[in-house]
Amino acid sequence: MNECRWILAATAAALIALLAAAAVQAITIDMVTVGNPGNAPDTRYNSMSIGSVANTYQIGKYEITARQYAAFLDAVAATDTYGLYNPAMGDPTGSLGCNIQRGGTPGTYTYSVPNDPVNGFWADRPLNYVSWANAARFANWLSNGQPTGGQDISTTEDGSYFLNGATSSCRHAQVKRHMGDPHRARVVQSGVLRSQ
C-alpha cells in the first residue's frame, strides 16, 4: 500500500511540474523597423552626429513590461543563477519599482506581478532595475524561442550574445554581437576575437 501511495505522489508531483512548465506563456514583443541605412546624421546638437543608421534593424515598439520580464523569470529563474531578479523590482512603494514579486526558495522560485486596481495595474508598467547583462540574457531567451529551464547555453547564455556565465563588468564589456549572424555573437577571449 505504501508503494502505491509513493507512486501516486510521484505521479502527481510530475504532473504538477509539467502543468507549471506548460503554464509559462509565450510573450509577444511588437517591433518596428528602423531603416534608411546611410542616412545623414543630425548635427544640430553640439556638433554630435546622431540619428544615422548603418543597417536596417528592428527594435521594440514599447518598453519591456513587468509582465513580460516576469514570464522570462518564470521560464528560467527557478534557481536564478545569474541574478536576473533584482529585489528592488519587488518594491511597490517607491516610484521606480515595477512590483515583480518573487516567492519560494532557490530551485523553486516563482514570479508574479499583482494587478491592483487601486494602486495601478503593475503588469503593463515598464520594467526597471535590469543590468545590461540581464537585458542581453533576456534577448538571448527571446532569440532561443523562449525556452524553459536553467540559465545555460540553451536559454540565456547564448543566442544574440554569447555570455556563457559572464558575471563581471569586465567580462560583459568583452561581449560582442556578431553582425554577420544575428543569432550568434562573438566574445574576446585572451585578446583574440573568437566566434561562438
trRosetta pair geometry for C-beta under 8 A, 3 or more apart (Angstrom, degrees):
i j d omega theta_ij theta_ji phi_ij phi_ji
1 4 5.7 -51 -155 31 37 112
1 5 6.7 36 149 -17 66 102
2 5 5.6 -52 -151 36 37 113
2 6 6.3 38 151 -21 67 105
3 6 5.6 -53 -148 36 32 113
3 7 6.4 31 153 -17 65 106
4 7 5.8 -54 -146 38 31 110
4 8 6.1 31 154 -18 65 109
5 8 5.7 -56 -145 40 30 112
5 9 6.1 30 155 -20 66 108
6 9 5.7 -54 -145 37 28 111
6 10 6.3 27 156 -17 64 107
7 10 5.8 -54 -144 39 29 110
7 11 6.2 30 155 -19 64 108
8 11 5.7 -55 -145 38 28 112
8 12 6.3 29 155 -19 64 107
9 12 5.7 -54 -146 37 29 112
9 13 6.3 30 154 -19 64 106
10 13 5.7 -53 -146 36 31 112
10 14 6.4 31 154 -18 64 106
11 14 5.8 -55 -148 37 30 111
11 15 6.3 30 154 -19 64 107
12 15 5.7 -56 -148 37 30 112
12 16 6.4 32 154 -19 65 105
13 16 5.8 -53 -147 35 31 111
13 17 6.4 31 154 -17 64 106
14 17 5.7 -55 -149 37 31 111
14 18 6.3 33 153 -20 65 107
15 18 5.6 -53 -146 36 32 113
15 19 6.3 30 156 -16 65 106
16 19 5.8 -56 -146 39 30 109
16 20 6.2 32 154 -21 65 106
17 20 5.7 -53 -146 35 30 112
17 21 6.5 29 155 -17 64 104
18 21 5.9 -55 -151 36 30 109
18 22 6.3 24 153 -14 64 109
19 22 5.6 -57 -144 41 33 110
19 23 6.2 42 153 -34 65 104
20 23 5.5 -49 -148 23 31 117
20 24 7.8 45 152 -31 56 87
21 24 6.4 -38 -170 5 39 110
21 148 5.3 166 -150 98 93 165
24 71 6.3 120 -165 -164 82 81
24 74 5.3 -179 -110 113 102 113
24 75 4.9 112 -165 -84 150 84
24 146 7.9 -172 136 156 116 107
24 148 5.7 143 36 -81 158 124
25 71 5.9 -77 65 -128 79 129
26 71 7.9 113 -142 168 11 141
26 146 5.3 129 -126 81 82 159
27 67 7.7 152 -115 120 120 86
27 68 4.6 102 -155 -133 155 85
27 71 5.0 148 -48 75 116 153
27 72 7.5 -45 3 -48 141 82
27 146 6.9 167 28 -109 79 146
29 60 5.3 -62 175 -117 116 102
29 61 7.9 162 165 24 71 81
29 62 8.0 -145 -157 54 74 84
29 64 7.4 -29 -113 -100 120 79
29 68 7.1 74 -80 -138 93 149
29 142 7.1 -14 6 -132 137 142
30 60 7.0 84 75 -160 59 66
30 61 4.1 -44 110 30 102 128
30 62 6.2 53 55 8 110 98
31 58 4.3 25 174 174 128 121
31 59 6.7 145 -152 72 80 23
31 60 6.2 -61 -102 -101 63 37
31 61 6.2 -169 -120 -27 9 89
32 58 6.7 160 78 -150 30 75
32 59 6.3 -27 61 63 80 75
32 60 7.9 31 16 137 81 14
32 61 4.8 101 -24 -87 102 87
33 56 6.4 2 -175 -176 104 100
33 57 7.5 167 -151 93 62 27
33 58 5.4 -44 -96 -94 57 77
34 53 5.9 168 139 -89 108 163
34 56 6.9 175 88 -152 56 53
34 57 5.5 -8 55 64 100 74
34 58 7.1 164 11 -102 77 24
34 59 5.9 31 -19 2 119 112
35 53 7.5 -179 158 76 11 145
35 56 4.6 8 -115 -119 72 102
36 39 4.4 33 139 -46 111 124
36 53 6.6 97 80 48 72 113
36 56 7.9 109 18 -90 31 86
37 53 5.6 -86 -107 105 55 88
37 54 5.9 18 -149 159 98 23
37 55 5.5 17 -104 -105 126 19
37 56 5.7 -82 -40 -40 107 71
38 52 7.4 -20 -174 -170 13 106
38 53 7.9 -43 -5 80 30 61
38 54 7.4 61 -62 -129 55 41
39 51 7.4 -70 102 130 118 87
39 52 5.3 -162 80 -129 74 74
39 53 6.5 34 30 32 102 77
40 52 6.4 -88 148 -91 13 115
41 49 3.6 52 118 -170 160 89
41 50 6.0 117 -168 44 104 22
41 51 5.5 134 -145 59 63 81
41 52 3.9 -69 -72 -22 79 113
42 45 7.2 40 124 8 99 97
42 49 7.5 137 62 -154 42 46
42 50 5.5 -38 61 70 93 77
42 51 4.5 45 7 25 103 140
42 52 8.0 -178 1 -37 61 76
43 47 6.0 4 -174 -142 97 40
43 48 7.0 178 -136 73 58 35
43 49 5.6 -17 -88 -93 87 65
45 48 5.4 -35 92 44 89 103
45 50 6.8 -10 49 17 122 127
49 52 6.6 -20 162 9 102 118
53 56 7.4 87 129 -84 133 35
53 57 7.3 -140 -168 18 131 99
55 179 7.5 179 -34 -158 164 118
60 63 7.2 101 116 -101 131 17
60 64 6.8 -30 -177 -56 173 73
62 65 7.6 8 124 -44 118 95
63 126 4.0 3 109 -122 144 109
63 127 6.8 -160 152 28 101 77
64 68 5.2 -117 -167 79 82 133
64 69 5.9 86 146 -51 116 98
64 126 7.1 81 70 -153 50 68
64 127 4.7 -24 98 14 94 129
64 130 8.0 3 72 4 135 164
64 138 7.1 20 -128 157 165 155
65 68 4.8 100 55 5 77 99
65 69 7.1 -151 94 0 42 86
65 123 6.5 46 152 154 123 55
65 124 5.3 -43 -143 -142 142 36
65 125 6.5 116 -149 65 84 31
65 126 6.4 -78 -106 -103 52 31
65 127 6.3 126 171 -36 9 87
66 69 6.0 -60 -145 43 31 105
66 70 6.0 35 156 -24 66 109
66 89 7.7 152 -128 -174 99 104
66 98 4.0 -176 -85 158 117 115
66 99 6.5 20 -153 62 161 73
66 100 5.3 -160 -162 -61 100 94
66 113 4.7 126 129 -113 115 146
66 122 5.6 -43 65 150 158 84
66 123 5.6 -125 79 -136 101 31
66 124 7.5 -47 37 -2 91 11
66 125 5.4 25 -9 63 117 82
66 126 7.7 71 -33 109 78 13
66 127 5.7 153 -75 -87 51 71
67 70 5.8 -55 -145 35 26 112
67 71 6.6 31 154 -22 61 103
67 113 5.6 -108 -82 41 61 149
67 123 3.8 50 -61 -175 108 92
67 124 6.4 1 -4 -70 123 48
68 71 5.8 -53 -156 30 31 113
68 72 6.8 33 146 -18 62 104
68 127 7.3 -86 64 -43 96 127
69 72 5.3 -49 -153 35 40 117
69 73 6.4 42 149 -19 68 101
69 89 8.0 -118 112 -150 140 145
69 98 7.7 57 49 106 136 151
69 100 6.6 -71 95 -81 109 152
69 127 4.7 99 -22 -106 143 139
69 130 7.3 -122 -124 -76 146 135
69 138 7.0 -43 -116 -113 82 136
70 73 5.5 -49 -146 37 35 113
70 74 6.3 39 153 -20 65 103
70 100 5.1 -166 -82 -131 100 110
70 111 4.5 -160 -153 128 82 115
70 112 6.4 84 -169 -118 140 14
70 113 5.0 -133 -34 -27 158 105
70 123 7.6 -71 21 -129 139 82
71 74 5.7 -51 -147 36 30 113
71 75 6.4 31 152 -22 62 108
71 146 8.0 -13 136 -155 111 123
72 75 5.7 -60 -151 34 29 112
72 76 6.5 -28 170 25 65 107
72 77 7.7 50 125 -7 69 112
72 84 7.4 -125 124 165 107 142
72 138 5.6 -9 -146 -124 163 89
72 141 5.7 109 -140 96 103 161
72 146 7.8 -101 -102 -134 70 88
73 76 7.0 -89 -139 56 23 72
73 77 4.3 -45 -158 37 68 131
73 80 7.7 5 -152 -91 92 103
73 84 6.0 -177 -105 109 85 122
73 85 5.8 70 -129 -70 134 104
73 100 7.1 109 12 176 155 137
73 102 7.6 -97 159 -97 144 99
73 109 7.6 -78 163 125 102 117
73 111 4.1 48 97 -8 128 160
74 77 7.4 -22 -44 46 14 86
74 110 6.4 29 -116 -150 89 65
74 111 5.2 -124 -59 44 80 99
75 141 6.9 120 92 -164 135 133
75 146 6.3 -91 -134 -180 168 77
75 147 7.0 134 171 103 119 36
75 148 4.6 -114 -158 -102 76 72
75 149 7.8 -11 162 18 73 46
75 155 7.5 -180 131 -153 101 123
76 84 7.2 63 94 4 105 165
76 141 6.3 -112 -21 -107 148 132
76 147 7.7 72 -77 91 103 72
76 148 6.8 -150 -67 -143 60 44
76 149 6.6 0 -114 70 72 46
76 150 7.0 68 -159 -180 73 13
76 151 5.4 88 166 -77 109 73
76 155 4.9 155 -114 162 126 140
76 156 5.7 117 173 -39 157 119
77 80 4.2 41 -167 -84 94 78
77 81 8.0 -132 -126 14 66 64
77 84 4.9 -116 -89 55 135 126
77 85 6.0 130 162 -25 154 106
77 109 6.0 -55 126 88 81 133
77 111 7.1 43 73 -30 118 129
77 151 7.0 37 -89 -50 63 112
78 104 7.8 -48 -155 111 71 153
78 107 6.0 10 140 -176 97 24
78 108 6.1 0 -170 -102 98 15
78 109 5.2 169 -151 47 36 78
78 110 7.7 12 -113 -67 75 54
78 150 7.6 -75 47 -91 98 63
79 106 5.5 46 -142 -172 63 82
79 107 5.3 29 -90 -80 84 48
79 109 7.1 -174 -55 13 14 112
79 150 6.3 4 30 -123 127 92
79 151 7.5 -124 71 7 100 97
80 83 6.3 69 161 -90 101 27
80 84 5.8 -128 -140 32 87 86
80 85 5.6 -54 -127 18 142 104
80 106 7.1 -105 39 -122 93 81
80 109 5.9 14 -21 26 113 160
80 151 7.5 57 -140 -20 23 133
81 150 6.7 62 -23 -174 131 93
81 151 4.4 -143 41 50 119 124
82 133 7.3 -119 164 133 127 120
82 134 7.4 174 119 -92 109 80
82 137 6.7 169 85 -78 145 161
82 151 5.4 -137 4 143 105 161
82 156 7.1 -150 30 116 140 144
82 165 7.4 -154 -84 -134 116 47
82 167 6.5 -149 -137 -97 89 95
83 86 7.3 57 165 -78 92 64
83 134 7.6 -87 101 -78 72 119
84 134 5.2 140 -131 -136 66 110
84 137 6.4 -110 -102 92 112 145
84 138 8.0 131 -149 -60 117 86
84 151 7.3 179 -30 -88 124 140
84 156 7.6 -98 -75 -131 134 159
85 89 6.4 -107 -163 37 71 138
85 100 7.1 -134 -137 112 98 126
85 102 5.5 73 178 -67 158 141
85 109 7.5 -142 0 171 154 150
85 111 7.0 -156 -97 -95 131 126
86 89 5.0 109 69 -20 80 99
86 129 4.0 -136 75 150 144 118
86 130 7.2 -145 -3 -78 127 43
87 90 5.9 -53 -168 29 52 112
87 91 7.7 63 141 -36 69 95
87 102 7.9 -84 -106 25 64 127
88 91 5.6 -38 -161 6 50 119
88 96 7.4 -14 162 105 112 111
88 97 6.3 -137 162 -99 65 88
88 128 7.9 -75 116 109 108 96
88 129 4.6 179 82 -108 110 152
89 97 6.3 121 -170 -151 22 78
89 98 5.5 -30 -158 48 78 94
89 99 7.6 -89 155 16 64 11
89 100 4.4 -17 143 45 117 106
89 127 7.7 -11 -129 -157 114 78
89 128 7.1 172 -107 75 75 68
89 129 4.9 -140 -64 64 79 135
90 97 6.6 -45 85 -161 18 124
90 99 6.5 51 -148 -144 38 32
90 100 5.8 -80 -79 78 67 56
90 101 5.2 93 -133 -101 106 50
90 102 6.4 -87 -70 7 138 83
91 94 5.1 27 126 18 122 104
91 96 7.7 26 80 76 115 79
91 97 3.6 -147 77 -78 74 149
91 99 7.5 -94 77 -83 27 56
92 97 5.6 -116 -78 98 26 132
92 99 4.3 46 -86 -97 95 108
92 114 7.9 -25 -80 47 147 121
92 119 6.9 56 170 140 123 149
92 122 7.1 -66 -114 -91 108 141
93 97 7.1 50 40 22 49 140
94 97 5.0 102 59 -9 93 99
96 128 5.6 -109 176 104 86 159
96 129 7.5 105 143 -43 108 99
97 128 7.4 -131 -120 63 20 118
97 129 7.8 6 -116 -15 56 133
98 113 7.5 -41 141 -124 86 119
98 122 6.4 125 172 -174 58 98
98 125 5.4 -169 -138 95 85 112
98 126 7.0 -110 -102 95 123 44
98 127 5.5 -25 -58 -124 172 42
98 128 5.5 155 -33 26 111 84
98 129 7.5 -143 8 22 105 103
99 113 6.0 95 103 -146 89 78
99 114 6.3 -79 153 38 125 89
99 122 4.0 -65 64 -147 131 153
99 125 7.6 71 28 46 102 137
100 111 5.8 -2 179 -169 101 109
100 112 7.5 156 -158 77 59 28
100 113 5.5 -38 -102 -82 61 89
101 111 6.9 153 79 -154 49 55
101 112 5.2 -23 61 65 100 80
101 113 7.1 161 13 -89 82 35
101 114 6.8 46 -7 -24 129 94
102 109 5.6 -19 -168 -160 105 107
102 110 7.3 152 -154 76 55 41
102 111 5.5 -23 -99 -98 68 76
103 109 7.1 143 75 -152 42 55
103 110 5.1 -19 61 60 94 91
103 111 7.8 -179 19 -80 73 29
103 112 7.3 10 -1 10 112 107
104 107 8.0 -130 154 73 118 55
104 108 4.1 -138 -170 108 129 85
104 109 4.6 -171 76 -101 120 32
104 110 5.3 101 -14 8 130 79
105 108 5.6 35 54 48 67 102
105 109 7.3 -119 80 -63 15 68
106 109 6.7 0 -108 -35 32 103
113 122 5.0 -146 178 103 100 108
113 123 4.4 131 106 -90 132 74
114 122 6.0 55 68 29 64 132
115 121 5.2 3 -141 -132 83 80
115 122 6.9 -140 -94 32 41 80
115 123 6.0 -26 -79 -9 88 117
116 119 4.4 5 110 46 128 94
116 120 6.4 25 76 55 89 45
116 121 7.3 -174 49 -88 50 39
116 122 6.8 41 22 -15 94 103
117 121 7.2 16 -93 -63 50 84
119 122 7.9 11 106 -50 98 98
120 125 7.1 51 144 -56 125 126
121 124 5.6 23 115 25 108 103
121 125 7.6 166 99 -31 60 89
122 125 5.4 -52 -157 13 47 120
127 130 5.9 29 139 -21 115 131
130 134 4.8 -127 -164 89 83 123
130 135 5.5 100 140 -58 119 86
130 138 7.6 -7 -165 -17 141 139
131 134 4.7 95 52 9 79 100
131 135 7.0 -137 96 -4 43 86
132 135 5.7 -56 -151 37 32 112
132 136 6.4 34 150 -20 66 105
132 172 6.2 114 88 172 114 136
133 136 5.5 -52 -150 35 33 113
133 137 6.5 35 150 -19 65 103
133 163 6.6 108 -156 -130 94 136
133 166 6.7 -141 -131 98 127 98
133 167 7.6 108 170 -124 169 37
133 172 5.0 -89 -72 -111 107 129
134 137 5.4 -47 -145 36 37 113
134 138 6.4 44 150 -22 64 100
135 138 5.5 -49 -150 34 34 115
135 139 6.5 37 149 -19 64 103
136 139 5.5 -50 -149 36 34 114
136 140 6.4 39 150 -21 65 102
136 160 7.3 -137 -159 83 75 101
136 161 4.3 -41 -170 48 116 154
136 163 6.2 133 114 -61 125 126
136 172 7.9 172 14 -146 148 99
136 175 6.8 45 -153 125 166 156
137 140 5.5 -47 -147 34 35 115
137 141 6.5 40 151 -22 64 101
137 151 7.2 -6 -158 -146 134 113
137 156 4.0 19 -161 -169 99 107
137 157 7.3 -2 -118 -71 92 42
137 163 6.4 -41 -78 11 85 161
138 141 5.6 -51 -151 32 32 114
138 142 6.7 32 150 -17 63 103
138 156 7.9 7 -55 -129 29 97
139 142 5.7 -53 -152 35 33 112
139 143 6.3 25 154 -13 67 108
139 159 6.8 177 117 103 72 127
139 160 4.8 -60 135 43 113 138
139 161 6.6 67 81 5 120 107
140 143 5.8 -60 -144 42 31 105
140 144 6.0 24 157 -15 67 112
140 155 7.4 80 119 131 106 40
140 156 5.2 105 83 -154 126 37
140 157 6.8 171 150 29 164 11
140 158 6.3 133 -153 86 127 20
140 159 3.2 147 -145 35 71 131
140 160 5.7 -134 -83 29 60 78
140 161 6.0 -91 -63 47 107 79
140 163 7.2 -98 -37 5 155 115
141 144 5.9 -62 -144 42 27 108
141 146 6.0 54 156 -108 87 48
141 147 7.2 -129 -151 38 75 69
141 155 5.9 9 -106 174 84 71
141 156 5.5 -6 -60 -91 94 72
141 159 7.2 -110 -25 -29 23 167
142 146 6.4 16 -112 -63 42 81
142 159 7.7 120 61 166 58 151
143 159 4.0 134 74 179 117 113
143 160 4.8 142 -16 -36 157 92
143 182 7.8 -144 -128 132 137 87
143 183 5.6 176 174 -126 125 81
144 147 5.5 -59 126 1 112 107
144 154 6.6 134 -166 171 143 50
144 155 6.2 -164 88 -128 157 27
144 158 7.7 93 -75 87 124 70
144 159 4.9 -88 -42 -96 94 121
147 154 6.1 -52 77 141 162 94
147 155 5.1 -117 76 -102 108 81
148 155 7.7 1 177 -110 7 127
149 152 7.0 -54 122 29 112 107
149 154 6.6 6 72 87 142 115
149 155 5.4 -157 70 -55 93 135
150 155 6.9 176 89 19 39 145
151 155 6.0 -110 -122 83 37 123
151 156 4.6 -31 -147 39 83 133
151 157 6.7 102 162 -40 75 97
152 155 5.8 70 48 25 62 97
152 156 7.2 84 31 40 24 79
152 157 5.7 -55 173 12 24 125
153 157 5.0 -59 -87 74 41 112
153 158 4.7 17 -157 6 72 121
153 164 7.0 17 -88 -103 88 76
154 158 7.6 5 -64 49 23 104
156 159 7.8 -56 -148 -2 20 126
156 163 7.2 -40 135 52 77 135
157 162 7.4 30 154 -159 69 50
157 163 4.9 -116 -146 68 63 91
157 164 5.0 94 174 -83 117 34
157 165 6.3 10 -126 -34 133 56
158 161 7.9 -141 -138 90 32 41
158 162 5.3 13 -116 -114 77 71
158 163 7.4 -140 -65 30 44 69
158 164 6.9 41 -62 -63 89 79
158 184 7.7 -6 -178 -124 96 65
158 185 7.8 -158 -149 32 64 96
158 196 6.7 -141 -129 138 111 131
159 183 6.4 -67 -173 -163 53 68
159 185 7.8 23 80 -7 43 107
160 177 6.2 -13 164 -127 86 102
160 182 6.4 -19 -122 167 89 70
160 183 6.5 -60 -82 -126 57 35
160 184 8.0 -52 -126 -17 24 7
160 185 6.1 58 144 -47 39 114
161 175 5.2 43 -170 172 111 127
161 176 8.0 170 -131 80 83 21
161 177 6.1 -56 -86 -87 81 75
161 185 4.5 29 -125 -18 35 166
162 175 6.7 -170 66 -137 61 94
162 184 7.3 18 -49 -171 108 64
162 185 4.4 -157 -5 74 81 99
162 186 6.9 27 23 -103 127 10
162 187 5.0 -113 82 -24 110 115
162 196 4.0 91 -89 34 159 166
163 166 4.6 -114 -170 28 75 103
163 172 7.8 3 -129 -108 96 71
163 175 6.2 -6 -92 -102 65 142
164 187 7.6 -115 22 8 117 161
164 196 7.8 -148 -37 -131 127 147
166 171 3.9 -162 -150 130 104 122
166 172 5.6 148 138 -70 127 60
166 174 7.7 -153 -126 56 147 101
166 175 6.5 -150 39 -54 167 118
166 187 7.9 -161 -55 -138 141 148
167 171 6.8 41 44 54 38 138
168 171 4.5 91 60 9 87 102
168 172 6.8 -150 95 -6 45 86
169 172 5.5 -53 -144 37 33 113
169 173 6.3 40 154 -27 65 103
170 173 5.8 -53 -154 28 29 113
170 174 7.2 26 149 -19 59 105
171 174 5.8 -57 -160 29 37 114
171 175 7.5 49 146 -35 63 93
172 175 5.8 -40 -161 7 43 115
174 187 5.5 64 129 -168 97 85
174 188 4.4 -115 -160 51 103 94
174 189 7.5 102 159 -67 143 51
175 185 6.5 20 -175 146 86 141
175 187 5.3 -28 -109 -107 53 98
176 185 6.0 168 90 -177 54 95
176 186 5.0 -20 73 72 111 80
176 187 6.3 174 22 -92 80 40
176 188 7.1 77 -14 -25 117 84
176 193 7.4 -16 30 -139 150 107
177 182 7.5 6 177 -136 108 60
177 185 5.1 -64 -121 -116 38 103
178 181 5.3 -1 112 55 119 79
178 182 7.6 -160 83 -92 74 22
178 184 5.0 -22 50 100 141 76
178 185 4.8 -174 -7 -123 89 31
178 186 4.8 98 -76 -15 101 89
178 195 7.0 72 -106 -131 143 83
178 196 7.9 -151 -32 40 137 84
179 182 7.5 7 -148 -79 33 68
181 184 4.4 15 101 36 120 103
184 195 7.3 37 144 -172 128 87
184 196 6.1 -169 -171 79 98 80
185 196 6.3 5 75 42 59 122
186 193 5.6 38 152 -178 132 92
186 194 6.4 171 -161 80 90 41
186 195 5.3 -48 -103 -103 105 48
186 196 6.2 174 -107 2 45 86
187 193 7.9 175 93 -145 21 59
187 194 6.5 -23 67 59 66 89
187 196 6.5 38 10 -36 95 125
188 191 6.8 8 179 -116 104 13
188 192 7.0 152 -155 71 66 28
188 193 5.5 -39 -97 -92 73 61
188 194 7.5 126 -123 12 24 79
189 192 6.3 -32 71 62 66 80
189 194 5.3 -25 30 12 109 131
